[in-house]
């Protein structure tokens, strides 16, 4: 990226700090807990200038899109990687759904097994998108999210005071029988437009929700589509363990403690 290009793609990022936080000198914006998110921006060879302007408890930081690019790839790699892993596992576990995905991909690429995937190709992968959404319902990459209350909240007669940290278990939220009938069944058609009518927007939150939702969710789906399409174009997938054999581990991302054992076989022998 040239200097002229950098000048054309600057953007404004607004960061709200807690009262106990303070900006660091130079390009060090947040306290130690958030250093990882801006570690690339602190390297002068990557981002020589970060201008900080304070206004009340908000800090306005003028940066180039280089940081946004770095943030997308450095902060989203783990959630996207496990999302792809769970999607591969699901396809290997449900061969009838895998066949539908392969048929859709084959209808797009025909007999050309090596053509690069384009943006137009991704738009045609409608059924695959349903599969990815259902994968994130049963196996959300982020199994829980946390929020600090900015005011008192009444929940069924119980008052949660301002400042309380609330943990939302996305893993359990997505298994609400009142929203998702037969919730343990893997059914991508739940996400057909006609089946989403009337569903509360916060009943399905694999990327969180509200003003602090994941800024990279669309990009994550693009990555997952490209990876999954590349695999199913060339391989048949078989998952070697049923779901009841997995030891689910809820960390910052959802993992299987004993791994995901997959077998892949070439669809077309050379």
Secondary structure by P-SEA (a helix, b strand, c coil): ccaaaaaabbbbbbbbbcccccccccccccccccccccccccccccccbbbbbbcccbbbbbbcaaaaaaaaaaacaaaaaaaaaaaaaaaaacaaaaaaaaaaaaaaccccccccccaaaaaaaaaaaaaaaaaaaccccccbbbbbbccccccccccccccbbbbbcaaaaaacccccccccccccccccccccccccccccccccccccccccaaaaaaaaaaaaaaaaacbbbbbcccccccccccccbbbccccbbbbbbbcccc
